[in-house]
Amino acid sequence: MKTWYGMIFLSLLFLMPSCSSTPKKGDATYTGAEIRIEAELCRNTATNKSDLLDPVQKLRHFRSSDAQVVLWVTAENVRGKHTLRWEWITPAGETYIRTEECEISKEGEKRDKVTASHKIALRGERAAALKGTWNVRVFLDDRLRANKPFILEEGLGDIDGYIEKGPHAQVAKDSSKWGIVIGIEHYKMTFPAHYAKKDAELFEEYLNKFVGVQKVFKYTDGDATGSVLKDFLSRRIHDYVREGDTVYFYYAGHGVPDKNALGTEKPVYILPADGNPEHVSGTAYSLEQLYADLGALKAKEVFIFLDACFTGEAGRSKTAKSIIGGRANLVIKDPMLATKKRMILFSSSRKDQISNFLEEEEHGLFTYFLLKGMIGEADLDKDGVINADELHTYVRKNMEARTSQWRPQSPIMKKSPAWRTTDPLISIVK
């Protein structure tokens, strides 16, 4: 039976033996009020945090395509026998689920911390249709101790789960489609680019399941060295791509300008995992060379997606960190898509902006809205197809709205001369 109403997960941490008995509820010395309760809403039931409450995943907004809503509860200073109970209240004020009492400790026990959770399924279940503000109530020993509201809206929330599940209709594999996916999170000589590897892995899944790309060449972290990337992009990929094929190129990681280059405008580079940001000309892969290598392919069309900034700052970071010294007043060269081939570029930010990440979603800001758009939300006219202009409009509006009070970030779209007057098809979502 597909429909299920929830599940309680209980973890007992830091068990400490106690020989003394603890008064029961109703006694004059009842200790339930002394227990500190913390409750948080998340999408996940598994986390690597020791206290089982992952601050990255704390949410207040959920979408109808999310797999689930989870309410974690942590009780501290637990003495004696106690129970927890959850009530999920719909926007109409009706009780959707009321759990039985869950025993979290026994008579005579003493625990520093107890963590438990209860969840409801959304995608494909009755709850997904009940839009609006929900409330989840937590009762300790049948006394209300916490109330957590959350908003359920229409749309795609957990893009990871949505893409991993795949589209309703299987997309047939197409031998004329190729993917090149690079995601570098961990660097040998500079700061990490948070979630870049995860973004690349999800983009690979998108290409396989929603586009029907038969072969994706993926390079992440230590596999994405300068020598490997240069050899593959300048030589090896050319042995595979044939006349009339389509190529999808995706990169997530750091970009960096060459501060040592002559002239006013500094060329920019994709930084490999082993690249030296202080000496990029000999250790990195220039954006100009990337465009030339992709433009030299026999493919009839090439799509380029770059989730990287080229200011010399470490994108995907909470605070601005320079990955090169002496970068003040650098003027960045803007390489052109000069090829005669049909090429289109979607880039995460303007050349003077830093590329942000969404910590609560565990994705780069650009990649998050790019993928949400391509799997359906960018179909602005609801005709079942998404074109380049629609995708760019959707991504730009959402990114600018999300960063309006933070570090401004606006994506850019560029078309090669062969595509200047057309609006290329990006995806079909019928």
N, C-alpha and C positions, 0 to 999 in steps of 0.2 A: 504494500500500500504506500503510495507516494506521499500523501499528506502526513505530516507529523507536527506535533505541537511544541516540542522543545525537549531539552535534555539538561540535566544538572550535572556539572562537572565540579568535583570537590577535591581540593588539595590541602593537606595538612602539613604546615611547615614548622620547623623548629620545635619538634615535640619535646616536652619537658615533663618528666614524671612528677606526680603529686600524690601524696598519701592522704591528704586532708579531704574531707567531704565538702561539697559546695552547696549552699542553700538552694532550694528549688524556687521557680517562679511563684510569686505569691507570698513568700516568706518575707519577714521584716528586713532581712539582710540580703534580699535578691540583688544579684550583681549585673543583671542585663543592662541596666542604664550606664554602667561603667565601661561597657565595650564600645570602642570607637569603630564606626562603620564608614567605609569609603566605597562608593559605587561609581563605575565608569562604563559608558557605552562604547562598544567596539564592533568591528566586523569579524574579528578572528577569535578562535578558541585556543589557538596554539601560539606560543610566543617563547622567545629565549630569555626573557627577563626573569630574574630569580623570584620576583614577587608576583609573577603572572599578570601584572598590569603594565602593558606596554604603552608608554606615554605617546608614542608615535601614532597609535591607532585610536586614540580617544576621539569620538565623533559626536556630532549633534544632528547631522543631516544624513539621511539615507535615501537611496533611490530604489524604485520598484524592481530593478534588475539586480540589486544586491542579493547575494545568496542568503544572508541572514543578518540578524541584529543580535548582539550578545551583550548581556549585562553582567559585568564582573563585580563581585562584592568581596571586599577584604574586611575581616573583623579582627581587631587587635585587642589584646588583653582579655582573652577568653578564659573564663574560669567556670568549671562545672558544666552542667548539661544545658545546651541551647539549640535552638532550631532556626532555620531561615525559610522564608516563603516569598515567592515572587507573584506579582499580579501585573499583567499587561493590559492596559486600558486603551481602547481605540479612540480615535478623534471624536466619535459619537458618544463617548462616555460609557461604552459597554465593555464588559470584561471579556477579553479575547482568550486569555489563559489565566487560570489560578492554580498554582502548583500545590501539591501536598507539602506538609512540613518536612523540611530536610534537616536531619540531625547533623550538626557540625561538631559537637563535642559531647562527651558523656560525663556522668557523675564522677567527681574526683579528679577529673583531668584539668590540666593547666596548659594553655597554648598561647604562645606569643602572637601567632598570626594564623588565621585560617582564610583561605581563598576559595571561593566557589563561583560558579557562573550558571546562567540559564539563558537559552537562546530560542528564537523563533525563526522559522524559514520565511523568506520573502518570495524570491523568484519562482513563479509558477504556482504559488499558494494563494489562499484567500486573502491573507494579510497584505499582499502587494497592491490590492485594489483599494485599500483603505487609506487614502491619502489624507495628510494633515498632521496635527500634533498629537502624538501618542504620549502616554505616561507609563513608566514602569515603577511600580512600588515594591519596596523591600521591607519585609516584616521580620523583626527579630523577636522570637518567642511570642508571635502573634501581635506585636506592637509595631506600628509604622515607624521606621527609622530612616528611610531615604525615599525620595521620589525623583526620578530622572526623566525629563521630557525629551523627546526627539521628534524631528520633522521627517515625514516620509513623503517624497516627491516622485513624480514620474521621471523616468529616464534611466540612463546608465550610470551607475555609481562605481561599483567594484569592477573596473575594466579587466583586471586580472582574471577573475572568475568567469566573466562573460566571454573573454577571448579564449580562455582555456577550454570552456565548454564548446565553443564553436558556433557557427550559424545553424539555423534550423534546417536548411537545405545544404547538403554537402557540396562544396565547390570543387568541381572537377580539376584535377591536376593538369597543368598546361606546360608542356615541354619547351615552349617558346618564352617562358618567363623565368627570370633569374633574380636572386636576391643576394646582396652583399651587405652584411650586417656587422658593425663594429661597435663594441661597447667597452670602454675602459674606465673602470672605477678606481683601481689601485695603481698608482704610479711609483716608479723607483725613486724619482728625484723631485717630487712635488706633492702637493696635497691631493687627497682623493676627490673624485667627482662622484658624489653620492648618488647611488641607484642607477648609474650608467650601465652597469652590466645587466641589471634586472630589466632596464628599459630595452636593451638590445635583445634579450631573450624573449620578451613579450612581443617585440616587433617581429621577430622571426616567426612566432606562433601566428601572429596576424597574417603575415604573408602566406603561410602554409594553409591556414584554415579559411581565410576570407577572400584571398586573391587567387589561390590555386597555384602559387609558385611551386614548381616541382623541386628545385634545388636552391638551397640557401647556403652560401658560404659565410660562416660566422666566426669572428675572431673577438675574444674577450680577454681582458686583463693581460696576463703574461704571454698569451698567444699572439697578442697584437703588438709585436715589436716593429721597429722601423724597417728592418730588412725584410720581414715577412710581408708587411703591407705594401711596400714598394714593389717587391717581386710579384706579388699577386696582382696588383692593380695595373702595373705597367706591362706585365707579360702573361701570366698564367690565365687570367680571366678571358683574354683575347682568344684563347684556344677553344673556349666553350661557346661564346656568344656568336650567333649566326645572323645573317641578313633577316630583317623582319622581327627579331626578338625584342622583348621588353626587359629592361633592367631597373631594379629598385635598389638604390644605395641608401643606407642609413648609418649615421655615426652619432654616438653619444660619448662625450668626454670633454677634455680640455682642448681649446684652441689657443694659439699664442702668436703674437707678432714677433718679427725678427728685429729686435731693437738695434742690432749691430749692422743692419743693412744700410747701404749708402742711399742718399736721397731723402726727400721729405716724407714721402709715403712709404710705410713699412709693409712688406709682404707678410701674409699670415699663413700659419701652418696648423695642421692637425697634429697633436702631440701623441706619439706612440707611447706604449707603456714604459719603454726604456729611454724615451726622449729626454734631452736636457733642455729645459726652457730657456736657459741662458745662451745656448748655442744651437739654435734650431736648424740652421741651414745645413748642418751635417748630420743631424740626428732625427729630424722630423720630416713630415710630408706636406709640401706646400699645397694650399688650396688651388692655386693656379695649375699645378701639375695634376691634381685630382680632376679638375674640370677637363684638362687636356686628355688625360688617360680615358676618362669615361666618354668623352666626345669622340675618341678614336675607335670606340667599339663599333661593330657592324650593326648594332641594334637600331631599330627604327625610332625608339623613344627611350629616354632615360629619366627616371624620377630620383631626385636627390633630396634627402631629409637630413638636416644638420642640427642636432641639439647641442650646440657648443657656442661659446662666445670667444671673441678674439681680442679682448681688451688688454690681456695680460693679468687680469684678475682671475681668481679661482672661482668659477661659477659653481652652482650647486653647493653653496656654502651659506651658513647662517650669517656670517660676517664677512666683509670684504677682506680678502687676502691676496696680496700680489704674489704671482708665481714667477715674476721676473723683477730684477732690481732696476731702478732708474727708468721707470716707464712713464714718468710725467710728460704730458703734452705730446705723446706719440700720435702721429697721424696714420691711420690704418688704410692700407691700399685695398680697394674693393675690386677683386678680380671679376672679370666679365665672363658670361657664358657666350663665347664668341663662335662656338662650333656651328656648323651648318645643320647638325642633327637636331632633332626635336628633344630638347632638354628643358626641365623645369626644376627650379630650386625652391624648397621651403626651408627657411632658416629660422632659428629660434629667437634671434634678437637683432637689433640694429648694431652697426659696428662699434658704437660707443656705449653699449649696454651690457650688463652682466646677465647671464642666463640663470634663472632661479630654479629651485626645486620645490615640490610640494611634500613637506615632511609627513603630513597626515595621510597622504596617498602613497608615499614611497615611490615617487616618480619625478622625473624632470617635469617642470611646468609645461614646457612645449610638447613633450612626448605625450603627456597625460591628455591634453586637449586635442592633440593631433590624432591619437588613436580613438578617443571618444567620437571625434568628428567622422573619421573614416568608417567606423562601424555603425554609423547611423545618425548621430545627432547633427551632423553638418548638412543633412538633406533639408535645406531651409524651405524649398518650395514643395516638399513632400511628393516628388515625382518618382522616387525610388532610385535615383542616381545622384551621385555627388561629383560635382565638377571642381576644378581647381579654384575658381573664384569663390564658390560656396565654401569650400574647406578653409581657404585663407580668411574669409570674413568671419566664419565661426570661431576659428582659433584665435584670431586677433581680438575679437570682442571679449571672449572669455579670459584671455590672458591679461588684457589691459584692465578689465574689471577686477581681477584677482590681485593685481600689483599696483592699483591706483594709490594705495596708501602705504606702499612699501618701496621696493626698488623697481621703478618702471621698466617694463619689458614689452616690446612690440615685435611680433614676428614679421618676416619679410618674405615675399614671393617674387621670383624672377623667372622670366621665360627667355629661352634662346630666340634669336631672330626667326627661326622656322616656326615658332609657336606664338609669336607676339600677338597675332590677330585672332587666335583661337582659344577656347576654354577647354583644356584637356579633361577627359574623364578620369576620375580618381578611383571610384568604387561604385558598385551596384548593390543596393540594399533592399531590393524588392523582395 
